[in-house]
Amino acid sequence: MIFEPFSPFVPSGFQIKFAVDPWEKAAACALRRQVFCEEQGVFSGDDRDETDDVAIPIVAVSLVGVAADTVVGTVRIHQAEPGLWWGSRLAVGAEYRRIGALGSGLIRLAVSSAHARGCTRFLANVQSRNALLFRRLHWTTVETFDLYGRPHHRMEADLSYYPPFATPEEGFLSLARKAA
């Protein structure tokens, strides 16, 4: 009998939301360590810093049916001063990067939820290799520089493209689509 090879199971639905449960927060930290410490070698051991003490973690959780399964993406946001918000530590698990909706969904919830909380300016330091994704999502480069020994763009979101989103604890459903 001949069997055709098959691809491993990848969920088709993801809940993008604020991390509110302890397991979501722990999994977001583990994913960041995997991406920024182990995979990219940006940090040694752990990427945690003082921003984590005030930041709001956001997660993309894979869904099996309607049940939450695994944190597959994360980003954090924080207000640096009244009206000025920052996003940082955007990470998507390696096996989920081909799902085009995860990074953009995390960015959308990050900016829209900050916008609902009085954000008048939203910035992020973006690795240069990811700047094109942000440009496609209506961000502009403010300046370029090296950070952690890697080229980065300081980018600003066009808030008119991100309407305020008032229920980020519930978030929204994002469906898988192939990256372009």
C-alpha positions in Angstrom: 0.0 0.0 0.0 1.3 3.5 -0.9 0.9 6.3 1.6 1.1 9.9 0.6 3.2 12.1 2.9 1.2 14.4 5.0 2.0 17.7 6.8 1.9 17.9 10.6 -1.3 19.3 12.1 -1.4 23.1 12.3 -4.5 24.7 13.9 -6.5 27.0 11.7 -7.8 29.3 14.4 -6.0 31.5 16.9 -7.3 33.7 19.7 -5.2 36.9 19.9 -5.7 38.5 23.3 -4.2 40.0 26.5 -2.5 37.2 28.5 -4.7 37.0 31.6 -4.2 33.5 32.8 -0.9 32.5 34.5 -0.3 29.7 32.0 -0.5 32.2 29.1 2.0 34.6 30.8 4.4 31.7 31.5 4.1 30.4 28.0 4.7 33.9 26.5 7.9 34.2 28.6 9.0 30.7 27.4 8.4 31.6 23.8 10.3 34.8 24.1 13.3 32.9 25.6 13.1 30.4 22.8 13.1 33.0 20.1 15.4 35.7 21.5 17.8 33.6 23.5 18.0 30.2 22.0 17.2 30.8 18.3 18.5 34.3 17.7 21.1 34.5 20.5 20.2 38.2 21.2 20.2 37.6 25.0 22.0 35.1 27.2 19.7 32.9 29.3 16.7 35.2 29.6 15.3 38.3 27.8 13.4 39.7 30.8 14.0 43.3 31.7 12.5 46.2 33.7 9.8 46.8 31.0 8.2 43.4 32.0 7.3 44.9 35.4 4.9 47.4 33.7 4.2 45.8 30.3 1.0 44.1 29.2 1.7 40.7 27.6 -0.4 39.8 24.5 -0.6 36.3 23.1 -1.7 34.3 20.1 -3.2 31.1 21.4 -3.8 28.2 19.0 -7.3 26.7 19.2 -8.2 23.1 18.8 -11.9 23.3 18.1 -12.9 25.9 20.6 -10.4 25.0 23.3 -7.2 27.0 23.9 -4.1 24.9 23.2 -0.7 26.6 23.1 0.8 30.1 23.0 2.3 30.4 19.6 3.0 34.1 19.5 3.5 37.1 21.8 4.2 40.8 22.1 4.2 43.2 25.0 3.1 46.8 25.2 3.6 49.5 27.8 2.9 53.2 28.3 6.2 55.1 28.7 4.6 58.4 29.4 1.0 59.8 29.0 0.0 59.1 25.4 3.3 57.4 24.4 3.1 53.6 24.1 5.7 51.1 23.0 5.5 47.6 21.6 8.4 45.2 22.0 9.5 41.5 22.0 7.2 40.4 19.1 7.8 36.7 18.8 6.1 33.9 16.8 7.1 30.3 17.2 9.2 29.0 14.3 6.6 26.4 13.2 3.9 29.1 13.0 5.7 31.9 11.1 4.3 30.7 7.8 0.8 31.5 9.1 0.6 35.1 7.9 -2.1 36.3 10.3 -0.2 35.9 13.6 2.4 38.6 13.6 0.0 41.1 12.0 -2.8 40.1 14.4 -0.5 40.6 17.5 0.6 44.0 16.1 -3.0 45.0 15.4 -4.2 44.2 18.9 -1.1 45.9 20.5 -1.8 49.2 18.8 -5.6 49.1 18.9 -5.7 48.3 22.6 -3.2 51.0 23.4 -5.3 53.4 21.2 -8.3 52.6 23.4 -6.3 53.5 26.5 -5.4 57.0 25.3 -2.4 56.3 23.0 -1.5 59.3 20.8 1.8 57.8 19.6 2.9 54.2 19.3 6.5 53.2 18.7 8.5 50.0 18.4 12.2 49.1 17.8 11.9 46.6 14.9 14.7 44.3 13.7 15.4 45.5 10.1 14.5 42.1 8.6 10.9 42.7 9.9 10.6 46.3 8.9 8.7 45.4 5.6 6.0 43.7 7.6 5.5 46.8 9.7 5.5 49.0 6.6 2.7 46.9 5.1 0.8 47.4 8.3 1.0 51.2 8.1 4.1 52.0 10.1 6.8 54.4 9.1 10.5 54.4 10.0 11.5 57.2 12.3 15.2 56.3 12.4 17.6 53.4 12.0 20.3 52.3 14.4 21.9 49.2 15.9 20.5 47.6 19.0 21.9 44.4 20.6 24.4 44.3 17.8 21.7 44.1 15.1 20.2 46.7 12.7 16.9 48.1 13.8 14.3 50.6 12.7 12.5 52.7 15.2 9.0 52.7 13.7 5.8 54.5 14.4 2.2 53.2 13.8 -0.3 55.3 11.9 -3.0 55.3 14.5 -5.7 56.2 12.0 -5.3 52.6 10.7 -5.8 51.1 14.1 -9.2 51.9 15.6 -9.5 51.7 19.4 -10.2 48.1 20.6 -11.9 48.1 24.0 -12.0 44.4 24.9 -8.4 43.0 24.5 -8.8 40.6 27.4 -11.2 38.7 25.1 -9.4 39.6 22.0 -10.4 38.4 18.5 -10.3 35.2 16.4 -7.6 35.1 13.7 -7.8 32.4 11.0 -4.7 30.9 9.5 -3.7 32.0 6.0 -0.5 31.3 4.1 2.2 34.0 4.3 2.9 35.7 0.9 
